[in-house]
Amino acid sequence: QVRLVESGGGSVQAGGSLRLSCVVSGSTYNKFCMAWFRQAPGKEREGVAAIDTDGTTNYADSVKGRFVVSRDNTKTTLSLQMSSLKPEDTAMYYCAADPRPPYYSGGTCQHDDYAMDYWGKGTLVTISS
């Protein structure tokens, strides 16, 4: 059973930074599209950032230039470095993973693709003004 566990959430003031991490366990297979999603109170879940098996990234326009997603394929971990945080970034942040076939060469890992097989339980980020 693949498990994803997020960490790093907390409360910071606007303009501050946080680094979220997600550890994947339960499988030796590591060819995943991986992504971060978030859900603010009373709002729909939205895609934030995604990173493909080859390291290609893409972001929601609202976070582009402020957030950086990265991965460590050796450990199958996912990170999200968030800077210049705004109150509107306040949300529960979820990491997600979707396996790709061994022959996959990239191209379909998008931040707004919600059809992910595995999800973490979330870590809360609160930005005060």
TIKOL-718838 format. One record per residue (C-alpha): residue in one letter; x, y, z. Coordinates in nm, 4 decimals, always signed. Layout:
BEGIN
@residuo->A | east->X | north->Y | up->Z $
...
//
This chain:
BEGIN
@residuo->Q | east->+0.0000 | north->+0.0000 | up->+0.0000 $
@residuo->V | east->+0.1464 | north->+0.3323 | up->-0.1095 $
@residuo->R | east->+0.1378 | north->+0.5966 | up->+0.1602 $
@residuo->L | east->+0.2097 | north->+0.9671 | up->+0.1357 $
@residuo->V | east->+0.2777 | north->+1.1717 | up->+0.4475 $
@residuo->E | east->+0.3113 | north->+1.5498 | up->+0.4363 $
@residuo->S | east->+0.4955 | north->+1.7664 | up->+0.6848 $
@residuo->G | east->+0.6168 | north->+2.1227 | up->+0.7233 $
@residuo->G | east->+0.2927 | north->+2.3126 | up->+0.7549 $
@residuo->G | east->+0.2527 | north->+2.5882 | up->+1.0074 $
@residuo->S | east->+0.1571 | north->+2.9491 | up->+1.0674 $
@residuo->V | east->+0.3619 | north->+3.2347 | up->+0.9246 $
@residuo->Q | east->+0.3095 | north->+3.6000 | up->+0.8449 $
@residuo->A | east->+0.2561 | north->+3.7285 | up->+0.4942 $
@residuo->G | east->+0.5844 | north->+3.7550 | up->+0.3100 $
@residuo->G | east->+0.7341 | north->+3.4608 | up->+0.4938 $
@residuo->S | east->+0.8432 | north->+3.1194 | up->+0.3712 $
@residuo->L | east->+0.7668 | north->+2.7561 | up->+0.4381 $
@residuo->R | east->+0.8967 | north->+2.4309 | up->+0.2984 $
@residuo->L | east->+0.6607 | north->+2.1364 | up->+0.2748 $
@residuo->S | east->+0.7749 | north->+1.7785 | up->+0.2361 $
@residuo->C | east->+0.6014 | north->+1.4586 | up->+0.1379 $
@residuo->V | east->+0.7460 | north->+1.1147 | up->+0.1966 $
@residuo->V | east->+0.6281 | north->+0.8213 | up->-0.0120 $
@residuo->S | east->+0.6460 | north->+0.4715 | up->+0.1303 $
@residuo->G | east->+0.5007 | north->+0.1276 | up->+0.0722 $
@residuo->S | east->+0.6376 | north->+0.0592 | up->-0.2751 $
@residuo->T | east->+0.9727 | north->+0.0150 | up->-0.4430 $
@residuo->Y | east->+0.8287 | north->+0.1576 | up->-0.7636 $
@residuo->N | east->+0.9135 | north->+0.5243 | up->-0.7979 $
@residuo->K | east->+0.8030 | north->+0.6377 | up->-1.1431 $
@residuo->F | east->+0.5305 | north->+0.8775 | up->-1.0335 $
@residuo->C | east->+0.3860 | north->+1.2008 | up->-1.1503 $
@residuo->M | east->+0.3818 | north->+1.3958 | up->-0.8255 $
@residuo->A | east->+0.1933 | north->+1.7081 | up->-0.7368 $
@residuo->W | east->+0.0749 | north->+1.9431 | up->-0.4654 $
@residuo->F | east->-0.2854 | north->+2.0481 | up->-0.4240 $
@residuo->R | east->-0.4508 | north->+2.2738 | up->-0.1719 $
@residuo->Q | east->-0.7954 | north->+2.3416 | up->-0.0375 $
@residuo->A | east->-0.8907 | north->+2.6579 | up->+0.1459 $
@residuo->P | east->-1.1900 | north->+2.6692 | up->+0.3806 $
@residuo->G | east->-1.5132 | north->+2.6826 | up->+0.1841 $
@residuo->K | east->-1.3380 | north->+2.6494 | up->-0.1504 $
@residuo->E | east->-1.2729 | north->+2.3750 | up->-0.4020 $
@residuo->R | east->-0.9474 | north->+2.1860 | up->-0.4120 $
@residuo->E | east->-0.7033 | north->+2.3372 | up->-0.6578 $
@residuo->G | east->-0.3839 | north->+2.2196 | up->-0.8172 $
@residuo->V | east->-0.0694 | north->+2.4052 | up->-0.7131 $
@residuo->A | east->+0.2349 | north->+2.2440 | up->-0.8700 $
@residuo->A | east->+0.3394 | north->+1.9237 | up->-1.0392 $
@residuo->I | east->+0.6681 | north->+1.7596 | up->-1.1250 $
@residuo->D | east->+0.7067 | north->+1.4897 | up->-1.3853 $
@residuo->T | east->+0.9303 | north->+1.1846 | up->-1.3799 $
@residuo->D | east->+1.1977 | north->+1.3724 | up->-1.5726 $
@residuo->G | east->+1.1865 | north->+1.6738 | up->-1.3426 $
@residuo->T | east->+0.9709 | north->+1.8937 | up->-1.5642 $
@residuo->T | east->+0.7528 | north->+2.1229 | up->-1.3534 $
@residuo->N | east->+0.4414 | north->+2.3283 | up->-1.3979 $
@residuo->Y | east->+0.2527 | north->+2.5600 | up->-1.1665 $
@residuo->A | east->-0.0727 | north->+2.7353 | up->-1.1120 $
@residuo->D | east->-0.0474 | north->+3.0964 | up->-1.2254 $
@residuo->S | east->-0.1241 | north->+3.2126 | up->-0.8727 $
@residuo->V | east->+0.1968 | north->+3.0610 | up->-0.7320 $
@residuo->K | east->+0.4334 | north->+3.0847 | up->-1.0275 $
@residuo->G | east->+0.7514 | north->+3.2627 | up->-0.9284 $
@residuo->R | east->+0.6853 | north->+3.2111 | up->-0.5571 $
@residuo->F | east->+0.6681 | north->+2.8333 | up->-0.5178 $
@residuo->V | east->+0.9219 | north->+2.5755 | up->-0.6315 $
@residuo->V | east->+0.8449 | north->+2.2052 | up->-0.6462 $
@residuo->S | east->+1.1214 | north->+1.9466 | up->-0.6406 $
@residuo->R | east->+1.1661 | north->+1.5752 | up->-0.5934 $
@residuo->D | east->+1.4237 | north->+1.3292 | up->-0.4741 $
@residuo->N | east->+1.3775 | north->+1.0163 | up->-0.6810 $
@residuo->T | east->+1.6180 | north->+0.8130 | up->-0.4714 $
@residuo->K | east->+1.3999 | north->+0.8565 | up->-0.1657 $
@residuo->T | east->+1.0744 | north->+0.9207 | up->-0.3549 $
@residuo->T | east->+1.0106 | north->+1.2421 | up->-0.1687 $
@residuo->L | east->+0.8401 | north->+1.5586 | up->-0.2815 $
@residuo->S | east->+0.9020 | north->+1.9125 | up->-0.1617 $
@residuo->L | east->+0.7372 | north->+2.2495 | up->-0.2062 $
@residuo->Q | east->+0.9391 | north->+2.5581 | up->-0.1229 $
@residuo->M | east->+0.6980 | north->+2.8443 | up->-0.0702 $
@residuo->S | east->+0.8104 | north->+3.2051 | up->-0.0468 $
@residuo->S | east->+0.6472 | north->+3.5482 | up->-0.0492 $
@residuo->L | east->+0.3460 | north->+3.3861 | up->+0.1084 $
@residuo->K | east->+0.0112 | north->+3.5601 | up->+0.0955 $
@residuo->P | east->-0.3007 | north->+3.5213 | up->+0.3098 $
@residuo->E | east->-0.4730 | north->+3.3644 | up->+0.0103 $
@residuo->D | east->-0.2204 | north->+3.0797 | up->+0.0276 $
@residuo->T | east->-0.3855 | north->+2.9649 | up->+0.3497 $
@residuo->A | east->-0.5115 | north->+2.6119 | up->+0.2927 $
@residuo->M | east->-0.4668 | north->+2.2470 | up->+0.3665 $
@residuo->Y | east->-0.1917 | north->+2.1288 | up->+0.1352 $
@residuo->Y | east->-0.1982 | north->+1.7757 | up->-0.0020 $
@residuo->C | east->+0.0655 | north->+1.5816 | up->-0.1879 $
@residuo->A | east->-0.0402 | north->+1.3314 | up->-0.4489 $
@residuo->A | east->+0.1210 | north->+1.0722 | up->-0.6709 $
@residuo->D | east->+0.0166 | north->+0.8894 | up->-0.9833 $
@residuo->P | east->+0.2197 | north->+0.6006 | up->-1.1251 $
@residuo->R | east->+0.3371 | north->+0.6022 | up->-1.4824 $
@residuo->P | east->+0.4409 | north->+0.2985 | up->-1.6901 $
@residuo->P | east->+0.8110 | north->+0.2134 | up->-1.7113 $
@residuo->Y | east->+0.8120 | north->+0.3297 | up->-2.0757 $
@residuo->Y | east->+0.6611 | north->+0.6690 | up->-1.9926 $
@residuo->S | east->+0.8680 | north->+0.9565 | up->-2.1295 $
@residuo->G | east->+0.6816 | north->+1.2461 | up->-1.9727 $
@residuo->G | east->+0.4294 | north->+1.5012 | up->-2.0852 $
@residuo->T | east->+0.1084 | north->+1.4294 | up->-1.8949 $
@residuo->C | east->+0.1941 | north->+1.5373 | up->-1.5404 $
@residuo->Q | east->-0.0033 | north->+1.8566 | up->-1.4801 $
@residuo->H | east->-0.0819 | north->+2.0568 | up->-1.1681 $
@residuo->D | east->-0.4511 | north->+2.0654 | up->-1.2530 $
@residuo->D | east->-0.4921 | north->+1.6941 | up->-1.3172 $
@residuo->Y | east->-0.6909 | north->+1.5669 | up->-1.0203 $
@residuo->A | east->-0.6895 | north->+1.2008 | up->-1.1250 $
@residuo->M | east->-0.4144 | north->+1.0989 | up->-0.8885 $
@residuo->D | east->-0.4075 | north->+0.7479 | up->-0.7430 $
@residuo->Y | east->-0.2510 | north->+0.8289 | up->-0.4074 $
@residuo->W | east->-0.3089 | north->+1.1161 | up->-0.1688 $
@residuo->G | east->-0.1691 | north->+1.2272 | up->+0.1622 $
@residuo->K | east->-0.3871 | north->+1.3478 | up->+0.4458 $
@residuo->G | east->-0.2634 | north->+1.7046 | up->+0.4251 $
@residuo->T | east->-0.0652 | north->+1.9600 | up->+0.6210 $
@residuo->L | east->-0.2135 | north->+2.2927 | up->+0.7213 $
@residuo->V | east->-0.0606 | north->+2.6213 | up->+0.6095 $
@residuo->T | east->-0.1913 | north->+2.9414 | up->+0.7653 $
@residuo->I | east->-0.0714 | north->+3.2822 | up->+0.6467 $
@residuo->S | east->-0.1633 | north->+3.5833 | up->+0.8549 $
@residuo->S | east->-0.1679 | north->+3.9438 | up->+0.7400 $
//
